[in-house]
Protein backbone atom coordinates (compact mmCIF):
# COMPACT_ATOMS: atom_id res chain seq x y z
CA UNK A 1 0.00 0.00 0.00
CA UNK A 2 1.43 3.38 -0.96
CA UNK A 3 2.23 6.01 1.61
CA UNK A 4 -0.58 8.19 0.36
CA UNK A 5 -3.20 5.46 0.55
CA UNK A 6 -5.39 5.19 3.58
CA UNK A 7 -7.45 2.05 4.07
CA UNK A 8 -11.15 2.83 4.05
CA UNK A 9 -13.06 0.81 6.67
CA UNK A 10 -16.13 -1.09 5.58
CA UNK A 11 -19.49 0.12 6.80
CA UNK A 12 -20.76 -1.89 9.73
CA UNK A 13 -24.19 -3.44 9.38
CA UNK A 14 -24.15 -5.18 12.71
CA UNK A 15 -26.57 -4.66 15.56
CA UNK A 16 -25.66 -2.47 18.45
CA UNK A 17 -26.25 0.84 20.15
CA UNK A 18 -27.73 3.42 17.75
CA UNK A 19 -25.34 6.18 16.73
CA UNK A 20 -25.81 9.75 17.92
CA UNK A 21 -26.72 10.79 14.37
CA UNK A 22 -29.34 8.03 14.15
CA UNK A 23 -30.80 9.06 17.50
CA UNK A 24 -31.04 12.71 16.41
CA UNK A 25 -32.69 11.67 13.15
CA UNK A 26 -35.23 9.55 15.02
CA UNK A 27 -36.02 12.35 17.46
CA UNK A 28 -36.48 14.81 14.57
CA UNK A 29 -38.84 12.39 12.82
CA UNK A 30 -40.83 11.91 16.04
CA UNK A 31 -41.14 15.62 16.78
CA UNK A 32 -44.61 17.24 16.52
CA UNK A 33 -43.26 19.76 14.00
CA UNK A 34 -42.06 16.99 11.71
CA UNK A 35 -45.32 15.07 12.05
CA UNK A 36 -47.26 18.19 11.06
CA UNK A 37 -44.94 18.72 8.10
CA UNK A 38 -45.37 15.14 6.90
CA UNK A 39 -49.13 15.33 7.28
CA UNK A 40 -49.17 18.53 5.27
CA UNK A 41 -47.06 16.93 2.55
CA UNK A 42 -49.24 13.85 2.35
CA UNK A 43 -52.42 15.94 2.07
CA UNK A 44 -51.02 18.46 -0.38
CA UNK A 45 -48.37 16.71 -2.46
CA UNK A 46 -49.20 19.14 -5.25
CA UNK A 47 -47.37 21.90 -3.36
CA UNK A 48 -43.99 20.72 -4.61
CA UNK A 49 -45.30 20.34 -8.15
CA UNK A 50 -46.81 23.82 -8.02
CA UNK A 51 -43.52 25.23 -6.77
CA UNK A 52 -41.65 23.42 -9.54
CA UNK A 53 -44.06 24.71 -12.21
CA UNK A 54 -43.86 28.28 -10.94
CA UNK A 55 -40.06 28.30 -10.85
CA UNK A 56 -39.91 26.73 -14.32
CA UNK A 57 -42.09 29.57 -15.60
CA UNK A 58 -39.56 32.04 -14.19
CA UNK A 59 -36.25 30.37 -15.03
CA UNK A 60 -37.15 27.96 -17.82
CA UNK A 61 -37.47 24.19 -17.97
CA UNK A 62 -34.41 22.44 -16.48
CA UNK A 63 -34.60 19.69 -19.11
CA UNK A 64 -33.93 22.27 -21.83
CA UNK A 65 -30.86 23.57 -20.01
CA UNK A 66 -29.62 20.10 -19.08
CA UNK A 67 -30.70 17.88 -21.97
CA UNK A 68 -28.21 15.17 -21.01
CA UNK A 69 -29.68 14.87 -17.54
CA UNK A 70 -32.27 12.23 -18.37
CA UNK A 71 -33.72 10.67 -15.25
CA UNK A 72 -33.78 7.16 -16.63
CA UNK A 73 -31.56 4.14 -17.05
CA UNK A 74 -28.27 4.97 -18.70
CA UNK A 75 -27.70 3.20 -21.98
CA UNK A 76 -24.01 2.77 -22.72
CA UNK A 77 -23.53 2.81 -26.47
CA UNK A 78 -20.46 1.38 -28.12
CA UNK A 79 -18.83 3.65 -30.72
CA UNK A 80 -19.91 2.94 -34.28
CA UNK A 81 -17.44 1.27 -36.60
CA UNK A 82 -16.95 4.41 -38.64
CA UNK A 83 -16.37 6.67 -35.67
CA UNK A 84 -12.82 7.75 -34.98
CA UNK A 85 -12.20 7.64 -31.25
CA UNK A 86 -9.66 10.16 -30.06
CA UNK A 87 -6.86 8.64 -28.00
CA UNK A 88 -6.38 9.94 -24.47
CA UNK A 89 -3.28 12.07 -24.01
CA UNK A 90 -0.30 10.50 -22.33
CA UNK A 91 0.11 11.07 -18.61
CA UNK A 92 2.93 13.51 -19.09
CA UNK A 93 1.14 15.65 -21.66
CA UNK A 94 -0.56 18.84 -20.54
CA UNK A 95 -3.52 19.71 -22.73
CA UNK A 96 -4.14 23.42 -23.14
CA UNK A 97 -7.74 24.41 -23.74
CA UNK A 98 -9.20 27.78 -24.55
CA UNK A 99 -11.12 29.09 -21.53
CA UNK A 100 -14.82 28.41 -21.88
CA UNK A 101 -17.46 30.97 -21.07
CA UNK A 102 -18.45 30.77 -17.41
CA UNK A 103 -22.13 30.27 -18.24
CA UNK A 104 -21.32 27.31 -20.46
CA UNK A 105 -19.04 25.78 -17.84
CA UNK A 106 -21.55 26.45 -15.08
CA UNK A 107 -24.17 24.45 -16.97
CA UNK A 108 -21.70 21.72 -17.85
CA UNK A 109 -20.35 21.31 -14.35
CA UNK A 110 -23.56 21.59 -12.38
CA UNK A 111 -25.92 18.89 -13.44
CA UNK A 112 -25.27 16.60 -16.32
CA UNK A 113 -24.28 18.79 -19.23
CA UNK A 114 -25.42 21.76 -21.28
CA UNK A 115 -26.74 22.49 -24.73
CA UNK A 116 -23.41 22.78 -26.47
CA UNK A 117 -25.02 23.30 -29.84
CA UNK A 118 -26.07 26.75 -28.69
CA UNK A 119 -22.63 27.68 -27.38
CA UNK A 120 -19.78 29.32 -29.31
CA UNK A 121 -17.52 26.72 -30.89
CA UNK A 122 -14.51 27.50 -28.70
CA UNK A 123 -16.60 27.40 -25.55
CA UNK A 124 -18.28 24.18 -26.60
CA UNK A 125 -14.96 22.49 -27.29
CA UNK A 126 -13.57 23.52 -23.92
CA UNK A 127 -16.72 22.51 -22.07
CA UNK A 128 -16.73 19.12 -23.77
CA UNK A 129 -13.21 18.51 -22.56
CA UNK A 130 -13.59 19.90 -19.06
CA UNK A 131 -17.08 18.94 -17.92
CA UNK A 132 -17.64 15.92 -15.66
CA UNK A 133 -18.51 13.00 -17.91
CA UNK A 134 -18.01 10.11 -15.51
CA UNK A 135 -19.13 9.23 -12.00
CA UNK A 136 -15.61 9.87 -10.69
CA UNK A 137 -15.57 13.26 -12.43
CA UNK A 138 -18.81 14.24 -10.74
CA UNK A 139 -17.61 13.07 -7.33
CA UNK A 140 -14.41 15.09 -7.49
CA UNK A 141 -16.13 18.09 -9.06
CA UNK A 142 -18.62 18.15 -6.17
CA UNK A 143 -15.84 17.79 -3.60
CA UNK A 144 -14.18 20.85 -5.09
CA UNK A 145 -17.42 22.81 -4.68
CA UNK A 146 -17.38 22.47 -0.90
CA UNK A 147 -16.95 25.68 1.10
CA UNK A 148 -16.62 27.88 -1.96
CA UNK A 149 -18.63 29.49 -4.71
CA UNK A 150 -19.66 27.86 -7.98
CA UNK A 151 -17.45 30.25 -9.94
CA UNK A 152 -14.27 29.33 -8.05
CA UNK A 153 -15.02 25.59 -7.96
CA UNK A 154 -15.61 25.63 -11.72
CA UNK A 155 -12.22 27.26 -12.22
CA UNK A 156 -10.58 24.77 -9.85
CA UNK A 157 -11.98 21.76 -11.72
CA UNK A 158 -11.12 23.31 -15.08
CA UNK A 159 -7.52 23.94 -14.06
CA UNK A 160 -7.14 20.47 -12.56
CA UNK A 161 -8.31 18.85 -15.80
CA UNK A 162 -6.17 21.19 -17.88
CA UNK A 163 -3.00 20.24 -16.02
CA UNK A 164 -3.91 16.58 -15.52
CA UNK A 165 -6.25 15.28 -18.26
CA UNK A 166 -6.29 11.78 -16.72
CA UNK A 167 -7.02 10.82 -13.12
CA UNK A 168 -3.96 8.57 -13.12
CA UNK A 169 -1.88 11.73 -13.54
CA UNK A 170 -3.59 13.26 -10.51
CA UNK A 171 -3.00 10.10 -8.49
CA UNK A 172 0.75 10.00 -9.17
CA UNK A 173 1.38 13.75 -8.97
CA UNK A 174 2.72 15.28 -5.80
CA UNK A 175 0.09 16.46 -3.35
CA UNK A 176 1.58 19.95 -3.54
CA UNK A 177 1.15 20.11 -7.31
CA UNK A 178 -2.45 18.89 -7.15
CA UNK A 179 -3.18 21.43 -4.43
CA UNK A 180 -1.64 24.16 -6.57
CA UNK A 181 -3.92 23.23 -9.47
CA UNK A 182 -7.07 23.65 -7.34
CA UNK A 183 -5.81 26.52 -5.18
CA UNK A 184 -8.45 28.95 -6.41
CA UNK A 185 -11.22 26.84 -4.86
CA UNK A 186 -9.92 27.11 -1.30
CA UNK A 187 -8.90 24.41 1.20
CA UNK A 188 -6.62 23.15 -1.57
CA UNK A 189 -4.27 21.05 0.58
CA UNK A 190 -7.15 19.26 2.31
CA UNK A 191 -9.08 18.63 -0.90
CA UNK A 192 -5.97 17.44 -2.77
CA UNK A 193 -5.19 14.89 -0.06
CA UNK A 194 -8.76 13.58 -0.02
CA UNK A 195 -8.90 13.29 -3.80
CA UNK A 196 -5.66 11.32 -3.89
CA UNK A 197 -6.85 9.01 -1.10
CA UNK A 198 -9.89 8.10 -3.21
CA UNK A 199 -7.81 7.63 -6.37
CA UNK A 200 -5.26 5.44 -4.58
CA UNK A 201 -8.04 3.39 -3.00
CA UNK A 202 -9.60 2.74 -6.39
CA UNK A 203 -6.20 1.93 -7.89
CA UNK A 204 -5.50 -0.72 -5.25
CA UNK A 205 -8.99 -2.21 -4.99
CA UNK A 206 -10.08 -2.07 -8.64
CA UNK A 207 -6.99 -3.52 -10.26
CA UNK A 208 -5.60 -0.16 -11.29
CA UNK A 209 -8.85 1.05 -12.82
CA UNK A 210 -9.64 4.60 -11.73
CA UNK A 211 -13.36 4.47 -12.34
CA UNK A 212 -16.66 4.43 -10.51
CA UNK A 213 -18.74 3.53 -13.57
CA UNK A 214 -19.53 0.15 -12.06
CA UNK A 215 -21.86 1.98 -9.65
CA UNK A 216 -24.30 2.33 -12.55
CA UNK A 217 -24.92 -1.40 -12.16
CA UNK A 218 -25.64 -1.22 -8.42
CA UNK A 219 -29.44 -1.01 -8.02
CA UNK A 220 -29.38 -0.27 -4.28
CA UNK A 221 -28.86 3.44 -3.64
CA UNK A 222 -28.23 2.76 0.05
CA UNK A 223 -25.24 0.56 -0.78
CA UNK A 224 -23.83 3.33 -2.97
CA UNK A 225 -24.29 5.83 -0.15
CA UNK A 226 -22.62 3.49 2.36
CA UNK A 227 -19.63 3.06 0.05
CA UNK A 228 -19.13 6.72 -0.76
CA UNK A 229 -19.63 8.08 2.75
CA UNK A 230 -16.63 6.09 3.96
CA UNK A 231 -14.35 8.59 2.26
CA UNK A 232 -13.44 11.62 4.31
CA UNK A 233 -14.92 14.77 2.82
CA UNK A 234 -17.74 12.95 1.04
CA UNK A 235 -20.93 13.93 2.85
CA UNK A 236 -24.67 13.67 2.16
CA UNK A 237 -24.80 16.57 -0.33
CA UNK A 238 -21.84 15.29 -2.33
CA UNK A 239 -23.24 11.75 -2.42
CA UNK A 240 -26.67 13.05 -3.41
CA UNK A 241 -25.17 15.07 -6.28
CA UNK A 242 -23.39 11.95 -7.54
CA UNK A 243 -26.64 9.96 -7.35
CA UNK A 244 -28.68 12.62 -9.13
CA UNK A 245 -26.32 14.03 -11.73
CA UNK A 246 -23.93 11.15 -12.47
CA UNK A 247 -26.04 8.06 -11.77
CA UNK A 248 -29.39 9.65 -12.73
CA UNK A 249 -31.11 8.38 -9.60
CA UNK A 250 -34.14 10.06 -8.05
CA UNK A 251 -32.37 11.91 -5.24
CA UNK A 252 -32.70 15.45 -3.90
CA UNK A 253 -29.46 17.16 -2.86
CA UNK A 254 -29.79 19.82 -0.18
CA UNK A 255 -27.29 22.62 -0.52
CA UNK A 256 -27.39 25.96 1.31
CA UNK A 257 -29.89 27.47 -1.12
CA UNK A 258 -32.31 24.54 -0.95
CA UNK A 259 -32.00 24.32 2.84
CA UNK A 260 -32.64 28.00 3.53
CA UNK A 261 -35.51 28.29 1.07
CA UNK A 262 -37.11 25.13 2.50
CA UNK A 263 -36.83 26.56 6.01
CA UNK A 264 -38.39 29.84 4.92
CA UNK A 265 -41.29 27.99 3.26
CA UNK A 266 -41.73 25.77 6.34
CA UNK A 267 -41.29 22.63 4.29
CA UNK A 268 -39.07 21.41 7.11
CA UNK A 269 -39.01 22.16 10.86
CA UNK A 270 -37.12 25.36 11.72
CA UNK A 271 -34.65 23.32 13.78
CA UNK A 272 -33.81 20.91 10.94
CA UNK A 273 -30.15 20.59 10.02
CA UNK A 274 -29.11 20.15 6.39
CA UNK A 275 -28.71 16.42 7.00
CA UNK A 276 -32.19 16.18 8.51
CA UNK A 277 -33.58 18.34 5.71
CA UNK A 278 -32.12 15.88 3.20
CA UNK A 279 -33.99 12.95 4.78
CA UNK A 280 -37.25 14.86 5.19
CA UNK A 281 -37.35 16.37 1.71
CA UNK A 282 -36.33 13.16 -0.03
CA UNK A 283 -39.20 11.34 1.63
CA UNK A 284 -41.71 14.06 0.73
CA UNK A 285 -40.84 15.23 -2.78
CA UNK A 286 -42.11 13.02 -5.64
CA UNK A 287 -39.28 11.23 -7.42
CA UNK A 288 -40.20 12.50 -10.86
CA UNK A 289 -39.66 16.17 -9.95
CA UNK A 290 -36.60 15.87 -7.70
CA UNK A 291 -34.16 16.82 -10.44
CA UNK A 292 -36.23 19.77 -11.67
CA UNK A 293 -37.05 21.15 -8.24
CA UNK A 294 -33.46 20.90 -7.03
CA UNK A 295 -32.05 22.70 -10.09
CA UNK A 296 -34.73 25.39 -9.96
CA UNK A 297 -34.40 26.06 -6.22
CA UNK A 298 -30.63 26.40 -6.56
CA UNK A 299 -31.06 28.82 -9.46
CA UNK A 300 -33.66 30.78 -7.52
CA UNK A 301 -31.36 31.00 -4.50
CA UNK A 302 -28.60 32.41 -6.67
CA UNK A 303 -30.87 35.06 -8.14
CA UNK A 304 -32.49 36.49 -5.02
CA UNK A 305 -31.11 38.22 -1.96
CA UNK A 306 -30.74 36.08 1.15
CA UNK A 307 -32.42 33.04 -0.41
CA UNK A 308 -35.79 34.77 -0.04
CA UNK A 309 -38.46 32.52 -1.57
CA UNK A 310 -40.59 35.48 -2.63
CA UNK A 311 -44.31 36.13 -2.28
CA UNK A 312 -45.52 33.65 -4.90
CA UNK A 313 -43.58 30.68 -3.50
CA UNK A 314 -44.78 31.59 -0.02
CA UNK A 315 -48.35 31.66 -1.31
CA UNK A 316 -47.93 28.23 -2.94
CA UNK A 317 -46.34 26.76 0.19
CA UNK A 318 -49.13 28.05 2.41
CA UNK A 319 -51.78 25.91 0.68
C-alpha positions as CSV (number, residue, x, y, z in Angstrom):
1,X,0.0,0.0,0.0
2,X,1.4,3.4,-1.0
3,X,2.2,6.0,1.6
4,X,-0.6,8.2,0.4
5,X,-3.2,5.5,0.6
6,X,-5.4,5.2,3.6
7,X,-7.5,2.0,4.1
8,X,-11.2,2.8,4.0
9,X,-13.1,0.8,6.7
10,X,-16.1,-1.1,5.6
11,X,-19.5,0.1,6.8
12,X,-20.8,-1.9,9.7
13,X,-24.2,-3.4,9.4
14,X,-24.2,-5.2,12.7
15,X,-26.6,-4.7,15.6
16,X,-25.7,-2.5,18.5
17,X,-26.3,0.8,20.1
18,X,-27.7,3.4,17.7
19,X,-25.3,6.2,16.7
20,X,-25.8,9.7,17.9
21,X,-26.7,10.8,14.4
22,X,-29.3,8.0,14.1
23,X,-30.8,9.1,17.5
24,X,-31.0,12.7,16.4
25,X,-32.7,11.7,13.1
26,X,-35.2,9.5,15.0
27,X,-36.0,12.4,17.5
28,X,-36.5,14.8,14.6
29,X,-38.8,12.4,12.8
30,X,-40.8,11.9,16.0
31,X,-41.1,15.6,16.8
32,X,-44.6,17.2,16.5
33,X,-43.3,19.8,14.0
34,X,-42.1,17.0,11.7
35,X,-45.3,15.1,12.0
36,X,-47.3,18.2,11.1
37,X,-44.9,18.7,8.1
38,X,-45.4,15.1,6.9
39,X,-49.1,15.3,7.3
40,X,-49.2,18.5,5.3
41,X,-47.1,16.9,2.5
42,X,-49.2,13.9,2.3
43,X,-52.4,15.9,2.1
44,X,-51.0,18.5,-0.4
45,X,-48.4,16.7,-2.5
46,X,-49.2,19.1,-5.3
47,X,-47.4,21.9,-3.4
48,X,-44.0,20.7,-4.6
49,X,-45.3,20.3,-8.1
50,X,-46.8,23.8,-8.0
51,X,-43.5,25.2,-6.8
52,X,-41.7,23.4,-9.5
53,X,-44.1,24.7,-12.2
54,X,-43.9,28.3,-10.9
55,X,-40.1,28.3,-10.8
56,X,-39.9,26.7,-14.3
57,X,-42.1,29.6,-15.6
58,X,-39.6,32.0,-14.2
59,X,-36.2,30.4,-15.0
60,X,-37.2,28.0,-17.8
61,X,-37.5,24.2,-18.0
62,X,-34.4,22.4,-16.5
63,X,-34.6,19.7,-19.1
64,X,-33.9,22.3,-21.8
65,X,-30.9,23.6,-20.0
66,X,-29.6,20.1,-19.1
67,X,-30.7,17.9,-22.0
68,X,-28.2,15.2,-21.0
69,X,-29.7,14.9,-17.5
70,X,-32.3,12.2,-18.4
71,X,-33.7,10.7,-15.2
72,X,-33.8,7.2,-16.6
73,X,-31.6,4.1,-17.0
74,X,-28.3,5.0,-18.7
75,X,-27.7,3.2,-22.0
76,X,-24.0,2.8,-22.7
77,X,-23.5,2.8,-26.5
78,X,-20.5,1.4,-28.1
79,X,-18.8,3.6,-30.7
80,X,-19.9,2.9,-34.3
81,X,-17.4,1.3,-36.6
82,X,-16.9,4.4,-38.6
83,X,-16.4,6.7,-35.7
84,X,-12.8,7.8,-35.0
85,X,-12.2,7.6,-31.2
86,X,-9.7,10.2,-30.1
87,X,-6.9,8.6,-28.0
88,X,-6.4,9.9,-24.5
89,X,-3.3,12.1,-24.0
90,X,-0.3,10.5,-22.3
91,X,0.1,11.1,-18.6
92,X,2.9,13.5,-19.1
93,X,1.1,15.6,-21.7
94,X,-0.6,18.8,-20.5
95,X,-3.5,19.7,-22.7
96,X,-4.1,23.4,-23.1
97,X,-7.7,24.4,-23.7
98,X,-9.2,27.8,-24.5
99,X,-11.1,29.1,-21.5
100,X,-14.8,28.4,-21.9
101,X,-17.5,31.0,-21.1
102,X,-18.4,30.8,-17.4
103,X,-22.1,30.3,-18.2
104,X,-21.3,27.3,-20.5
105,X,-19.0,25.8,-17.8
106,X,-21.5,26.5,-15.1
107,X,-24.2,24.5,-17.0
108,X,-21.7,21.7,-17.9
109,X,-20.3,21.3,-14.3
110,X,-23.6,21.6,-12.4
111,X,-25.9,18.9,-13.4
112,X,-25.3,16.6,-16.3
113,X,-24.3,18.8,-19.2
114,X,-25.4,21.8,-21.3
115,X,-26.7,22.5,-24.7
116,X,-23.4,22.8,-26.5
117,X,-25.0,23.3,-29.8
118,X,-26.1,26.8,-28.7
119,X,-22.6,27.7,-27.4
120,X,-19.8,29.3,-29.3
121,X,-17.5,26.7,-30.9
122,X,-14.5,27.5,-28.7
123,X,-16.6,27.4,-25.5
124,X,-18.3,24.2,-26.6
125,X,-15.0,22.5,-27.3
126,X,-13.6,23.5,-23.9
127,X,-16.7,22.5,-22.1
128,X,-16.7,19.1,-23.8
129,X,-13.2,18.5,-22.6
130,X,-13.6,19.9,-19.1
131,X,-17.1,18.9,-17.9
132,X,-17.6,15.9,-15.7
133,X,-18.5,13.0,-17.9
134,X,-18.0,10.1,-15.5
135,X,-19.1,9.2,-12.0
136,X,-15.6,9.9,-10.7
137,X,-15.6,13.3,-12.4
138,X,-18.8,14.2,-10.7
139,X,-17.6,13.1,-7.3
140,X,-14.4,15.1,-7.5
141,X,-16.1,18.1,-9.1
142,X,-18.6,18.2,-6.2
143,X,-15.8,17.8,-3.6
144,X,-14.2,20.8,-5.1
145,X,-17.4,22.8,-4.7
146,X,-17.4,22.5,-0.9
147,X,-16.9,25.7,1.1
148,X,-16.6,27.9,-2.0
149,X,-18.6,29.5,-4.7
150,X,-19.7,27.9,-8.0
151,X,-17.4,30.2,-9.9
152,X,-14.3,29.3,-8.1
153,X,-15.0,25.6,-8.0
154,X,-15.6,25.6,-11.7
155,X,-12.2,27.3,-12.2
156,X,-10.6,24.8,-9.9
157,X,-12.0,21.8,-11.7
158,X,-11.1,23.3,-15.1
159,X,-7.5,23.9,-14.1
160,X,-7.1,20.5,-12.6
161,X,-8.3,18.9,-15.8
162,X,-6.2,21.2,-17.9
163,X,-3.0,20.2,-16.0
164,X,-3.9,16.6,-15.5
165,X,-6.3,15.3,-18.3
166,X,-6.3,11.8,-16.7
167,X,-7.0,10.8,-13.1
168,X,-4.0,8.6,-13.1
169,X,-1.9,11.7,-13.5
170,X,-3.6,13.3,-10.5
171,X,-3.0,10.1,-8.5
172,X,0.7,10.0,-9.2
173,X,1.4,13.7,-9.0
174,X,2.7,15.3,-5.8
175,X,0.1,16.5,-3.4
176,X,1.6,19.9,-3.5
177,X,1.2,20.1,-7.3
178,X,-2.4,18.9,-7.2
179,X,-3.2,21.4,-4.4
180,X,-1.6,24.2,-6.6
181,X,-3.9,23.2,-9.5
182,X,-7.1,23.6,-7.3
183,X,-5.8,26.5,-5.2
184,X,-8.5,29.0,-6.4
185,X,-11.2,26.8,-4.9
186,X,-9.9,27.1,-1.3
187,X,-8.9,24.4,1.2
188,X,-6.6,23.2,-1.6
189,X,-4.3,21.1,0.6
190,X,-7.2,19.3,2.3
191,X,-9.1,18.6,-0.9
192,X,-6.0,17.4,-2.8
193,X,-5.2,14.9,-0.1
194,X,-8.8,13.6,0.0
195,X,-8.9,13.3,-3.8
196,X,-5.7,11.3,-3.9
197,X,-6.9,9.0,-1.1
198,X,-9.9,8.1,-3.2
199,X,-7.8,7.6,-6.4
200,X,-5.3,5.4,-4.6
201,X,-8.0,3.4,-3.0
202,X,-9.6,2.7,-6.4
203,X,-6.2,1.9,-7.9
204,X,-5.5,-0.7,-5.2
205,X,-9.0,-2.2,-5.0
206,X,-10.1,-2.1,-8.6
207,X,-7.0,-3.5,-10.3
208,X,-5.6,-0.2,-11.3
209,X,-8.9,1.1,-12.8
210,X,-9.6,4.6,-11.7
211,X,-13.4,4.5,-12.3
212,X,-16.7,4.4,-10.5
213,X,-18.7,3.5,-13.6
214,X,-19.5,0.2,-12.1
215,X,-21.9,2.0,-9.6
216,X,-24.3,2.3,-12.5
217,X,-24.9,-1.4,-12.2
218,X,-25.6,-1.2,-8.4
219,X,-29.4,-1.0,-8.0
220,X,-29.4,-0.3,-4.3
221,X,-28.9,3.4,-3.6
222,X,-28.2,2.8,0.0
223,X,-25.2,0.6,-0.8
224,X,-23.8,3.3,-3.0
225,X,-24.3,5.8,-0.1
226,X,-22.6,3.5,2.4
227,X,-19.6,3.1,0.0
228,X,-19.1,6.7,-0.8
229,X,-19.6,8.1,2.8
230,X,-16.6,6.1,4.0
231,X,-14.3,8.6,2.3
232,X,-13.4,11.6,4.3
233,X,-14.9,14.8,2.8
234,X,-17.7,13.0,1.0
235,X,-20.9,13.9,2.9
236,X,-24.7,13.7,2.2
237,X,-24.8,16.6,-0.3
238,X,-21.8,15.3,-2.3
239,X,-23.2,11.8,-2.4
240,X,-26.7,13.0,-3.4
241,X,-25.2,15.1,-6.3
242,X,-23.4,11.9,-7.5
243,X,-26.6,10.0,-7.3
244,X,-28.7,12.6,-9.1
245,X,-26.3,14.0,-11.7
246,X,-23.9,11.2,-12.5
247,X,-26.0,8.1,-11.8
248,X,-29.4,9.6,-12.7
249,X,-31.1,8.4,-9.6
250,X,-34.1,10.1,-8.0
251,X,-32.4,11.9,-5.2
252,X,-32.7,15.4,-3.9
253,X,-29.5,17.2,-2.9
254,X,-29.8,19.8,-0.2
255,X,-27.3,22.6,-0.5
256,X,-27.4,26.0,1.3
257,X,-29.9,27.5,-1.1
258,X,-32.3,24.5,-0.9
259,X,-32.0,24.3,2.8
260,X,-32.6,28.0,3.5
261,X,-35.5,28.3,1.1
262,X,-37.1,25.1,2.5
263,X,-36.8,26.6,6.0
264,X,-38.4,29.8,4.9
265,X,-41.3,28.0,3.3
266,X,-41.7,25.8,6.3
267,X,-41.3,22.6,4.3
268,X,-39.1,21.4,7.1
269,X,-39.0,22.2,10.9
270,X,-37.1,25.4,11.7
271,X,-34.6,23.3,13.8
272,X,-33.8,20.9,10.9
273,X,-30.2,20.6,10.0
274,X,-29.1,20.1,6.4
275,X,-28.7,16.4,7.0
276,X,-32.2,16.2,8.5
277,X,-33.6,18.3,5.7
278,X,-32.1,15.9,3.2
279,X,-34.0,13.0,4.8
280,X,-37.3,14.9,5.2
281,X,-37.4,16.4,1.7
282,X,-36.3,13.2,0.0
283,X,-39.2,11.3,1.6
284,X,-41.7,14.1,0.7
285,X,-40.8,15.2,-2.8
286,X,-42.1,13.0,-5.6
287,X,-39.3,11.2,-7.4
288,X,-40.2,12.5,-10.9
289,X,-39.7,16.2,-10.0
290,X,-36.6,15.9,-7.7
291,X,-34.2,16.8,-10.4
292,X,-36.2,19.8,-11.7
293,X,-37.0,21.1,-8.2
294,X,-33.5,20.9,-7.0
295,X,-32.0,22.7,-10.1
296,X,-34.7,25.4,-10.0
297,X,-34.4,26.1,-6.2
298,X,-30.6,26.4,-6.6
299,X,-31.1,28.8,-9.5
300,X,-33.7,30.8,-7.5
301,X,-31.4,31.0,-4.5
302,X,-28.6,32.4,-6.7
303,X,-30.9,35.1,-8.1
304,X,-32.5,36.5,-5.0
305,X,-31.1,38.2,-2.0
306,X,-30.7,36.1,1.1
307,X,-32.4,33.0,-0.4
308,X,-35.8,34.8,0.0
309,X,-38.5,32.5,-1.6
310,X,-40.6,35.5,-2.6
311,X,-44.3,36.1,-2.3
312,X,-45.5,33.6,-4.9
313,X,-43.6,30.7,-3.5
314,X,-44.8,31.6,0.0
315,X,-48.3,31.7,-1.3
316,X,-47.9,28.2,-2.9
317,X,-46.3,26.8,0.2
318,X,-49.1,28.1,2.4
319,X,-51.8,25.9,0.7
